[in-house]
Amino acid sequence: MDRAEAAKPAVHPPGVAEQTVLKVLLAMSFSHLLNDTIQSLLPAIYPLLKENYHLSFTQIGLITLSFQSTASLLQPVVGSYTDRRPKPFSLAVGMGITLIGLVLLSRATSYHFILVSAALVGMGSSIFHPEASRIAHMAAGGRHGFAQSLFQVGGNLGSSLGPLVGLIIVAHGQPSIIWFTAIAAVGIYILYRVGRWYQRNLAGHLERAKARQLAASNRVPRSTVIFSIGILLLLIFSKYFYLVSLTNYYTFYLIHHFHVTVQTSQVFLFVFLFSVAAGTFFGGPLGDRFGRKYVIWFSVLGALPFSLLLPHASLFWTGPLTVLIGLILASAFPAIVVFGQELAPGKVGMISGMFFGFSFGMGGIGAAVLGQMADRTGIETVYQVCAFLPAIGLLAAFLPRIEKPAAATG
């Protein structure tokens, strides 16, 4: 990151803007990949932890709840605070906390120790996501959907690597988790460099954000903003409650229902998570081009036919169905985040923290609830019940039409 990335005026020659923005966005996307690769270690090694510590599905769900709770509850607080007092180097600090959580997880000797380690990894994530989303917004050059998708696809790709990383840990045992602290160390270095770029561009970014806030202050009534954000949160609920049924319990479902090996189930999970990454990448640019409301509508409700078929599918069709579900559902989140940011300009950190935090929280609660359901009624019931969740996408009809903001950096 060089001095050419210093603060710029609101309008740029296209070529110059693209060159600078892309460099920062790629750095943030790669950092997101590293961050979420670390996070995905937890669900990837659940079969190992379940066997080593004789855990129930409920206890597995509580590990996710421990991680997701710190990740979700702190994110809106961090985002709101940094909206008022930006902290360019907080990203590197957050990755440092994640590194500590990894070290403790590799040395955990009891179930409660695992819960604490998971909570620390979640705390690092709670610092990373709001500020990282702000930098993606800041570097967007007016293409906020594209920027958000590029940022988030790094995280999804990182999540998709979890099952493959899990295979390494399963083969070498829990202490081998310590090897992956190297990923966190690389992340700390990159985020420190991004923090320096952020610090140099901060003044210009704040000025542009204030100008956008004033320009949009009379565009959408406050009551409409609050109502719309409520709908967006319900859509996030349906998306993540369903997705957690696959990210957390898909391997168990495949092993129990189709009697496949652990290794085969991990490959299926990797393919699903990769489809989620692909869907995320296309969601933002499609929202830039066709309107975010239409992408949100399609991406949540459009998964319904496939989710209804999944519990009745053979092993052969289970893979393609989950790929389609992942592609369609994942396209929603970039559009939801940018839609919320456009509803409340000047509050990028708070909106990002709220939406990322709520998604993490729903993932954690969903993991605990669905774990209890699996213990009491069987793993197949989880997918029969969750199949109807995408129907909540009908609520997207009540979202307002808001004008596409003029291209501007920041």
N, C-alpha and C positions, 0 to 999 in steps of 0.2 A: 504494500500500500504506500504510494508515494505522494509527493506534494501536489501532484496534478489532481488529487482527490479532495483538495481544499474546498471550502464552501463555494457554491455556485449560485447564480441567479435562478429565478423560477423557471425560465424557459431556456432551453439549450438546443444547439444544433443536434439533430438526431444521432448522428454518428458518435459525437463526443459523449453524449449522455449514455448511450448504450454501452460503450466501452468501459466507462467507470462503474456504472450500475452493475453490469454483469460480473465484474471482478468481486465486488462486495457480496452480491447475492450468491455466487458460487462458494465463497468462503463460508457464508452463513449456512448454506445448504449442506456443505460437507461437515460443518460443526454439528449440525442437527443430526446428520447420519451417525457421527461418533457418539453423540449424547444418547440417541435412541437405540443404538446397538447395545450400549451398556444397560439401558433400561430393559431391553428385551431379554437380557440374561435371565431375569427372574422367571417369567413364564416358561422359558425354554428348559430350565432345569427343574421345573415342578415335579416331573416323574421321578427324578433322582432324589429330591428332597422328600417326596411322599414315601419313597421306599426306605430311605436312610433313617427318617425320623418317625415313621409309621403314622403319617398324617391322614386325617380325613379330608374329604372335599371341602368341608366347612373351614378347616384350618388353612387349606390352600387358598380359599377365598379371602381369609383374613390377612394373609400375607399381602395379597394384592390390595386389600383395603388399607393396610398400613402404609404401603407405598403411595397409593393414590390419594390418601387423605392429606398427607403433608404436601404432595404435589398440587392438589386441587385447592385446599383451603388457603394456602399462602399466595397463590398466583395472582388473584385479584388485588390483594394487599400490596404485593410487590409492584404490580402494574400501575396501580393508582399512585403509589409513592413516587415511582420513577417518572410518571407524567409530570409531577411537580418538581422533582429534584432528580434529573437524569444522572445515572451512575455508569459511565462508559465501561468501567472495568468490572462491573458486577457479574458479567457473564463468565469471566475467568474464575472469579470467586465461587460461583455456583458449580462449575465443573470441578473445582477443588473439593467441594463438599461431596460430590458424587464419587470422586476418587477415594475419599475416606470410607464412604459406605461400601465400596467394592472390597477394600482391604478387610474391613470387618466381616463382610459376608464370606470371604474366603477362609476366615478363621473361626466362623461361628460353630459353636458346639452344642447349642440348644435351640429350641423353637423360638424362645423369647429373644435370643440373640439375633436370629434371622429377622424377626419383626423390626428390631431396632435398626439393623443394617438396611432393610428395605425402606424404612422411614427416612434415613439419611439420603439414599439415592433419590427418593421423591423430593426431598428438600432442595437438592441441587437442581432438579428439574423445574421446581417452582420458580427459581431465580432465572433459569435459562430462557424459558419459553416467552414470557411477556417482553423482555428486553430484546430477544432475538427477533421476535415478530415486529417490534418497533423498528429495528434496523432494516428489516426487509421492506417495511413500508417506506422508510426514509430513503432507501436506495432504489425505489421502484421506478422513478422517472415517469410517473403517471400510469404505469401498467401494473396496478396494484394486484389484480388477479393473478397475473403471470408471476409477479414477485412472490406472492404468498404461496402459490403452487410450487415454485422452484424451491422455496424454503422448506415447505412441508414434505415435499417428495424425498428430500434428504432424510428426514425423520422416518418416513415410511420404509425407505430402503434399509435404513439402520434396523428397524423393527423386523424386516424380513430376514435379516442376517442372523437374528436371534436363534432360530432353530438349528442353523448350521454351527453357530458358536456353541450351542447347547450340546451338540454331538461331541465336540472336543472335550467339554467339561465332563459329560457322562463317561467318556472313555478314560479320562485321567483323574477324575474325582474332584470333589468340591475345592480342595486347595488350589487347583489350577486356575480358579477365578482370578487369582493374583496376577496372572499373566496379562490380563486385560486392563490392568491399570495403565499400561502403556498407551491405550486408546485415550484414556482421560488426560494423560500428560500431553499428547499431541493436541487434544482439544483445548487445553489451557493455553498453549502457545498461540494457536490460531486465534482464539478469542481475545487474547491480549493484543494481538496485532489489529484485529477489528476494532477493539476498544480505542486504540490510538486514532484510527480513521474516524470513528464516531466522535471522539473528543474534538478533532479539528473541524468537523462539519456541524457541530452541535448548535452553534449560534444561528447559522443560516436555517437549519432545520426548524428551530423553535419559531423563527420569524414566519416561515412559510406555513407552519401548522396554525399559528395564530390567525394568519390571513385567511386560511381555509375555514377556520372556525367562524370567523366573522361573516364570511361570504355565505355560509350555510346555516347561519343562526335562525333565519326565518323560513327555511325551506321545508322543514318537517316539524309539525307541532310536537311539543314535549310528550303529550299523552300518547301520540302515535309512536314515538320513539320507544317509550316504555313498553307499550303493548307489543310492538314488533320484536323487541329484544326478548320478551317473554315467549313469543312463538319460536324464535330462533333457538332458545334454550330447550324448549320441548322437542324440537327437531334433533338437537344434539343428543338429548336423552334417548330418543328412539334409535338413533344411529349407533351410539356407543354402548347402550345396553345390549343391542344385538351383536355388535362386533366383539364384545368381551366374551360372548358365548362361544365364539370361534377362536379368539386368541388364547383363551384360558382353557377351554374344555374340548376343543376340536380333537386333539390327540387322544384324549381319554375316550371320546365318542368313537373314533375310528378303531381304537384298540378293542373296546368293549363290543361294539356293534358288528364290526367286520373282522375282528380277530387278526388285525395286522400287527406287525412288529413295531416297537418303539421307533426304530429308524425310519420305517416306512411312513409312520404317522408324522414324523418331523419333516419329511419331504413334502407331504401334503400341506402341512402348515406353512412351510416356506413358500410354496406356490401360491397359496391364498394371500399371504402377506405381501408377496411381490405384486399381485394383482391390485391390492390396496394402494401400493406405491404408484402404480401406473394410473389408477383412477384419480389419485390426488394430483398428479402432474397435469392432467387434462382439465380438471374442474375449474381452475382459476382462469386460464386463457379463454375457455368457453364462456365463462361469466363475463369477461371483458368484452367479448364479441356479441353475445346474444342477450345478455342481461342476467344478473345474478339470481333474480327471482325464479326464472325458468329453469336454470341449472339446479337450484335448490329443490324445486318441485320434482323434477325428473329424478334426481339422484337419491332422494329418500323414498318416494313412492314407487319409483321404477324397480326397486329391488323386491317388491312384494311378491310378484308371481314366482320368483326363483326361491325366495325364503319359504314359501308355502310348499313348494315341491321337494325341498331338501330332505325333510324327515322321512320321505317315502322313496328316496332314490337309492339305486344300487351303488356299490363302491365305484363302478366305472363312471356313473353320472355325478357322483358327489363332488369329484374334483372340478369338472366344468361349471357346475352350479355355484360352488363357492367362489370360483374365479369371477363369474358374472356378478355375484353379490358384492364381492370386494371392489370390482371396477366401478359399479354404479354407486354404491353407498359412499365410497371414499371421495368421489367427485364433489360431494356436498360441502365438505368442511372449508376449503379455501374460499368458496363463494359465501358461506355463512360468515366467516371472519371478516372479509372485506365489506360485506353488506352491513355488518354491525359497525365497522369503522366509519363507513359513509353516513350511517345514521347519527353517529356521535363524533364528529370530527374534533380533533384536538385531544381525544381521550383514547389514543391508540393503545397505550399500555394497559389501561383499565379494561377496555373491551377485549383485548387479546388475552389478558390474564383471566378475565371472567369466563371467556369461552373455552380456553385451554383448561383452566381449572375445573370448570363444570364438566368438561368431557372426561378429565381424569377422575373426578369425583363419581360420576355416573359409572365409569369403568370399575372403580373400586367397590361401590355399592352393588353393582350388577354382579361382580365376581362373588361377593359374599352371599347374596340372595340366590344366585343360580347354583352356587356350591351346596347350599342347604337343600335346594330343590333336587339336585342330583343325588344327594345322600338319602333323601326321603322317598323320592318317586322314581329314580333312575335317570341316567344321563340322556336317554332318548326323549324324555318329557321336556327337558330344557329346550330342545330344538322345536318341538311341537308347539310350545307356548310362545317362544320368541319369534316364531314365524310371522306373527301378526303385527309385530312392532313397527315395521315400515309403513303400515297404514296410517300412522300418525302424520306422515308426509302430506296428507290432505290439508293440514293446517297452513301449509305454504300459500294457499289461496288467499289468506287474509293479510299477507304481507303487502305493504304499500309499494307503489311504483315510485322509485326515486331516480332522479336524473343522474346520468353518469358524470362524475366530476371531471373537470378539465384536467388535462395532463399537466402534472407538476411534480417536481421531485420532492422527496421528503416523506 
